[in-house]
Each structure stands twice: as structure tokens, then as C-alpha cells.
Amino acid sequence: MAKTKSLNEAVSQELKSKFDLGKFKDKKMLNQNVKFKTQMWIPVSQALQDVISLPGIPMGHITLLRGHSDTGKTTALIEAAVSAQKRGILPVLIITEMKFDFSHLKTMGFEVKEVVDESTGEITNYEGFFIYADRSTLQSVEDVSAFILDLMDEQKKGNLPYDLLFLWDSIGSIPCKLSLESNKNNNEWNAGAMSQQFGNFVNQKIVLSRKENYPYTNTLLAVNKVWVEKPAMPMEQPKMKNKGGNTMYFDASLVVTFGNIANASTNKIKAVKNGKEVEFAKRTKVSIDKNHITGISTKGSVIMTPHGFIADDKNKKALEQYKKDHSEEWVTVLGSGTFDVIEEDTIEDVATTED
């Protein structure tokens, strides 16, 4: 038995010594380029960078921004859009939430031209270095997936010669085709469609664009509102539930949470004078809950303003500078540029729940 084993090992070693793995790979077409590009980032504001300990949004990956309403998700998305536009990366705005406001983009530095009807003075369209699509053409999860894949196909054909940043606001605001056809918004069907369309198709193509032999790098940045299940017992803490998009959490390489899971956990900062007030900022918590890029997980807070994020520093220098730079904008409400700054207690909103 030992002799047979020894003979087999000798034959195996002889075969290995004459075997050319490189030729085998060439024969089976397995010698393709497997090298990935150096990791690049789409920068966000320095204040947000300091909190998340990352340079920005990782290119060639899916990043998920999640949280309750008005906690900073869209502000982060717009910061990335502005930064991409300045760097020649084409922003693709996928707006299915239908609460989008181009004036907010312009305030934060996004370059967009208003097309005005000369006879009525009405703004009829917006033009610029971006692509825009909303619920008028994208009515289902499958439509969003097909739209993204079509643009990447056009890019591959040479018809769209830019790196692409897909900006989806938001997951959970749109059903799948089966829900539409049955006239019943079934979250299990929606989640299944999300898993199939993005896990099996979109995510794969996003990742493949990181290969060194692919001329462009594509990125998906998606917003998802946090929903929570009602506590089973009176004193039990609510549990997270990502409505209609829970599978995107697992596909994302980076997940950033704004506020808390159970509630918004923000506090308003107002300019107040003679009973009149202007809410000009809001403090919000930020945490990295999943990071497959650098592995770093951080927590902190940042101040959200209509112009982007500023630092939540202890001596409040950033807040004072922001007040100095923008106080004249509030004169029409407050009557002058002098006022008191009031910080409200943390808002622990009742969590948005779904049965």
C-alpha cells in the first residue's frame, strides 16, 4: 500500500514538473487581466470626511446612505453630485422619491441652467452636465435597473465617454413590476426584485468597472429611508426595517447611517429675534455601519446646513463662521443681521413604522 502511494506521488510530481499553467490558462482563455484599479474617491465636504474617516464616496462600489427623514442623507448625496460634476464624472440623478428640488442643488454648488419660457417666465426645464430621470419614466425597481444597465451599455459602446455616478433617491419609494401589476405594494416582492436586479446584475457591472482594463469607473450612491418594526413589547426597542430595499444593505460595500435607527436624533439650530425664527442648521449623528473598503467604522456628529455640512466642533468656530457668511440672507425674516442663536434639545422623533 505504501509502495503504491509512493509511486503515485512520484508520477504526480513528474506530471507537475512538465505542466505549464500559463499555457493552460491561455488555452482556456483564463489569462485575462484580473488587476483592479487603484481605489479612487468622490470627495465630500471636509466636515463629513472628518466624521466618517474616509475621503468620500468610493468609486466602483455601491454606497448606501440610510436614515430617517431630514437627517442629512440627501445633503450627502448632493455633496457627492457637486464634487463629481466638478471632476468630470457624469452625475445621473435617479429621482423616485419626488421630493427633489433643483434650487437646493444650485445652493450647494451644482451647475444647472434653468430653461425659461420667455412668454410666461416659467421654468420649463433644467440643463447641464448631468442626466435626470424620475417616476415619469422609472415606475418600478426593474425600470431603474434597466435604466442603469442601459447607460453602462452605451458607455461600453463608446456613446457615453464618462465615468458615471448614479445617484438614487430613494430606495423603498418605488415598487417592483409584480406589485404594480397586482395593484398591491408587497415589500417581499419588492425586496426580491431588488435582490435579483441589483445583486445579480447592476452590482456585478459596477464592480467589473473597477477592473484595470475597463476604461471607465462607475459608482452607485443610493438613499434609503429607515423604517422600523413596531416593538413586540411596550418597553422593547424598535428594530430596523429597510422598506422595500433591505437587500441593498447587503449589496452595498459602504453603509452610512444618519441619525439613529429608532429615531432621527437631531437638534435644530435657529436664528431668533422678536419671536421670529429661521432654522438654518441641524446637528445630526453619523455612523459607518458597514465598510468593505477600508474596514474602518466610526461614529460622530456633523452640522447640516442648506449649503452642505460644517464641522460640529466644540468651540463652534465653524457654526460662527457659517452664521457670519449667511446671516444677511435671513434679514428679510428677522429684520436685521443681529439675532440670538438657539439650539433646541435633541429631537427624538417617533420612528416611522410599518405593520
C-alpha positions in Angstrom: 0.0 0.0 0.0 2.8 2.4 1.0 4.7 1.5 -2.1 1.7 2.2 -4.4 1.2 5.6 -2.7 4.8 6.5 -3.1 4.7 5.6 -6.8 1.5 7.7 -7.3 3.2 10.6 -5.7 6.2 10.3 -7.9 4.1 10.2 -11.0 2.1 13.2 -9.8 5.3 15.2 -9.2 6.6 14.2 -12.7 3.4 15.5 -14.3 3.5 18.7 -12.3 7.1 19.3 -13.3 6.2 19.2 -17.0 2.9 21.1 -16.7 2.7 24.7 -17.9 0.0 26.5 -16.0 0.4 29.6 -18.2 -0.3 27.7 -21.4 -3.3 26.0 -19.8 -4.7 29.5 -18.8 -4.2 30.7 -22.4 -5.9 27.7 -23.9 -8.9 28.1 -21.6 -8.9 31.9 -22.0 -8.3 32.4 -18.3 -5.3 34.7 -18.7 -7.4 37.9 -18.7 -6.5 40.9 -16.7 -7.5 40.4 -13.1 -6.0 43.6 -11.7 -8.2 46.3 -10.2 -7.6 50.0 -10.5 -6.3 51.9 -7.5 -9.2 52.9 -5.3 -10.4 56.4 -6.1 -12.9 58.6 -4.2 -15.5 61.2 -5.0 -14.8 63.8 -2.2 -17.5 65.1 0.1 -17.1 68.1 2.5 -14.2 68.1 4.9 -16.6 68.1 7.8 -18.2 64.8 6.7 -14.8 63.3 5.8 -13.6 64.0 9.3 -16.6 62.2 10.8 -16.6 59.1 8.6 -12.8 58.9 8.4 -13.0 58.4 4.6 -12.1 60.7 1.7 -15.6 60.5 0.3 -17.7 58.1 -1.8 -15.7 55.1 -3.1 -15.7 54.8 -6.9 -16.6 51.5 -8.4 -18.8 50.4 -5.4 -22.4 50.7 -4.2 -22.7 53.1 -1.2 -26.0 53.3 0.9 -27.0 56.4 2.8 -29.7 55.4 5.3 -31.7 57.3 8.0 -34.9 58.9 8.9 -36.3 62.0 7.1 -34.2 65.2 7.3 -31.1 63.7 8.9 -28.6 64.5 6.1 -28.9 61.7 3.6 -29.8 64.0 0.6 -27.2 66.6 1.7 -24.5 64.0 1.4 -25.9 62.8 -1.9 -25.8 66.4 -3.3 -22.3 67.0 -2.0 -21.2 63.9 -4.0 -23.1 65.1 -7.1 -21.4 68.5 -6.9 -18.0 67.0 -6.4 -18.5 64.6 -9.3 -19.6 67.3 -11.7 -16.5 69.4 -10.9 -14.3 66.4 -11.7 -15.9 65.5 -15.0 -17.7 62.5 -13.5 -21.2 62.5 -15.0 -24.0 62.6 -12.3 -27.0 60.5 -13.2 -29.9 61.7 -11.0 -32.5 58.9 -10.4 -35.3 60.6 -8.5 -38.1 58.3 -7.4 -38.9 60.0 -4.1 -40.3 63.0 -6.0 -39.3 65.5 -3.3 -36.4 66.7 -5.3 -35.6 70.4 -5.6 -33.1 71.8 -8.1 -32.8 75.0 -6.2 -31.2 73.0 -3.3 -28.7 71.6 -5.7 -27.8 75.1 -7.0 -27.5 76.4 -3.5 -24.9 73.7 -2.8 -22.9 74.5 -6.0 -24.4 72.1 -8.6 -24.1 73.7 -12.0 -27.5 73.7 -13.7 -29.1 76.0 -16.2 -32.8 77.0 -16.0 -34.7 76.9 -19.3 -37.3 79.6 -19.1 -40.4 80.1 -21.2 -40.0 83.7 -22.5 -43.7 84.3 -22.8 -44.6 83.2 -19.3 -41.4 83.4 -17.4 -41.9 79.9 -16.1 -39.0 77.5 -15.7 -39.8 74.6 -18.1 -36.6 72.5 -17.8 -33.1 72.3 -16.4 -30.0 71.6 -18.4 -26.3 70.9 -17.7 -23.7 68.3 -17.2 -26.0 65.6 -15.7 -28.6 63.1 -16.7 -32.0 63.2 -14.9 -34.8 60.6 -14.7 -37.8 60.3 -12.4 -41.1 58.5 -11.8 -42.5 59.7 -15.2 -40.2 57.0 -16.9 -39.0 54.9 -14.0 -42.0 53.3 -12.4 -40.6 50.1 -10.9 -37.4 48.6 -9.5 -36.9 46.8 -12.8 -37.1 50.1 -14.7 -34.4 51.6 -12.5 -32.2 48.6 -13.0 -32.8 48.6 -16.8 -32.0 52.4 -17.0 -28.7 52.0 -15.2 -27.7 49.0 -17.2 -28.6 50.7 -20.5 -26.4 53.7 -19.7 -23.5 51.4 -18.9 -24.0 49.6 -22.1 -23.9 52.9 -24.0 -20.8 53.7 -22.1 -19.2 50.4 -23.2 -20.1 51.1 -26.8 -18.3 54.5 -26.7 -21.5 56.5 -26.8 -21.2 57.9 -23.3 -17.5 58.6 -22.6 -17.6 59.5 -18.9 -17.2 57.8 -15.5 -20.8 57.6 -14.2 -22.1 58.4 -10.7 -25.6 57.0 -10.3 -27.5 58.9 -7.5 -30.7 57.2 -6.5 -33.1 59.0 -4.2 -34.6 56.8 -2.9 -34.9 53.0 -2.5 -38.2 52.0 -1.0 -40.0 54.8 -2.8 -40.7 52.6 -5.8 -42.4 49.1 -6.1 -41.5 46.2 -8.4 -43.4 45.3 -11.5 -45.3 42.5 -9.8 -46.5 44.9 -7.1 -47.6 47.3 -9.8 -49.4 44.7 -11.9 -51.2 43.3 -8.9 -52.0 46.8 -7.5 -50.6 45.7 -4.2 -47.4 47.0 -2.8 -45.8 43.8 -1.4 -42.5 44.6 0.3 -41.3 40.9 0.0 -41.8 41.1 -3.8 -40.1 44.5 -3.9 -37.1 43.2 -1.9 -36.9 40.1 -4.1 -36.8 42.2 -7.2 -34.2 44.5 -5.7 -32.0 41.4 -4.8 -32.4 40.0 -8.3 -31.9 43.2 -10.3 -29.2 44.8 -8.3 -27.5 41.8 -6.6 -27.3 39.8 -9.9 -27.0 42.5 -12.5 -26.2 46.1 -11.5 -23.9 45.3 -8.6 -21.8 43.0 -10.8 -21.4 45.6 -13.6 -20.5 48.3 -11.1 -17.8 46.0 -9.6 -16.5 45.0 -13.1 -15.9 48.7 -13.9 -13.1 48.6 -11.3 -11.1 46.3 -13.5 -7.9 47.9 -14.8 -8.8 47.0 -18.5 -12.2 48.8 -18.3 -11.8 52.5 -19.4 -14.4 53.9 -17.0 -15.3 53.5 -13.4 -19.0 53.6 -12.3 -20.4 54.2 -8.9 -23.9 53.9 -7.3 -24.9 56.1 -4.3 -28.3 55.3 -3.0 -30.5 56.8 -0.3 -32.8 54.7 1.8 -35.2 55.8 4.5 -35.0 53.8 7.6 -38.3 52.1 8.7 -38.7 50.2 11.9 -41.0 47.4 13.1 -43.2 48.1 16.0 -41.9 46.8 19.3 -43.4 43.4 20.3 -43.4 44.5 24.0 -44.2 48.0 25.4 -40.6 48.7 26.6 -38.8 46.9 23.8 -36.6 48.8 21.4 -37.8 49.1 17.7 -35.9 47.0 15.2 -34.6 48.3 11.8 -36.5 47.6 8.7 -35.4 48.9 5.3 -38.7 49.2 3.5 -38.6 47.7 0.0 -34.9 47.7 -0.1 -33.4 45.6 2.7 -31.3 43.6 0.3 -29.5 46.7 -0.9 -28.0 46.9 2.6 -26.1 43.6 1.9 -25.0 44.5 -1.6 -23.6 47.8 -0.6 -19.8 48.0 0.1 -20.3 51.0 2.4 -23.3 51.8 4.6 -23.6 55.2 6.3 -26.4 55.8 8.8 -27.6 59.4 9.6 -29.3 59.8 12.9 -30.3 56.8 14.9 -32.1 53.6 13.7 -35.0 54.1 16.2 -35.4 57.9 15.6 -34.0 60.9 13.8 -31.9 62.1 16.9 -31.3 65.6 15.5 -31.5 69.0 17.0 -32.4 72.2 15.3 -30.2 75.4 15.3 -32.2 78.6 14.8 -31.6 82.3 14.4 -34.3 84.0 16.6 -35.3 87.7 17.0 -38.6 89.2 18.3 -40.5 86.0 18.1 -39.4 85.3 14.5 -37.0 82.5 13.7 -35.0 80.9 10.9 -33.9 77.3 11.2 -30.5 77.5 9.5 -28.8 74.3 10.6 -29.4 70.9 12.2 -27.0 68.7 14.2 -27.1 65.1 13.2 -25.3 61.9 14.1 -23.4 59.9 11.5 -22.0 56.4 11.7 -20.3 53.9 9.4 -22.2 50.6 9.9 -20.6 48.6 7.1 -17.3 49.3 5.4 -15.8 46.7 3.0 -13.4 49.3 1.5 -11.1 50.2 4.4 -12.7 48.3 7.2 -12.9 51.5 9.4 -16.1 52.0 11.4 -16.7 55.4 13.0 -19.3 57.5 14.8 -19.7 61.2 15.3 -21.8 64.2 14.6 -21.9 66.9 12.0 -24.0 70.0 11.3 -26.2 70.0 8.3 -27.0 73.3 6.5 -28.6 74.3 3.2 -25.1 74.8 1.8 -23.7 71.4 2.9 -22.1 70.0 6.1 -20.0 72.0 8.5 -18.0 70.7 11.5 -19.6 70.2 14.8 -16.5 71.4 16.7 -16.5 72.1 20.4 -15.6 75.8 20.2 -18.3 76.2 17.5 -16.0 78.1 15.2 -17.5 76.5 12.1 -21.0 77.4 13.2 -20.0 81.0 13.9 -18.3 81.3 10.5 -21.4 80.0 8.8 -23.6 82.5 10.7 -21.2 85.3 9.6 -21.2 84.2 6.0 -25.0 83.8 5.6 -26.8 85.9 8.2 -27.6 88.6 5.6 -29.8 86.0 3.9 -32.1 86.0 6.9 -32.7 89.7 7.1 -36.0 89.6 5.3 -37.4 87.4 8.0 -35.6 88.7 11.1 -35.4 92.4 10.2 -31.7 92.7 10.7 -28.4 90.8 10.9 -28.4 90.7 14.7 -30.2 87.8 16.4 -29.8 85.1 19.0 -28.8 81.6 18.1 -30.9 79.0 19.8 -30.1 75.2 19.8 -33.2 73.1 20.6 -33.0 69.9 22.5 -32.4 66.7 20.6 -35.4 65.7 18.6 -36.2 62.1 19.3 -38.9 61.8 16.7 -41.3 58.8 16.9 -39.9 56.3 14.5 -41.7 55.8 11.2 -43.1 52.3 11.4 -44.8 49.9 9.1 -47.1 47.0 10.1 
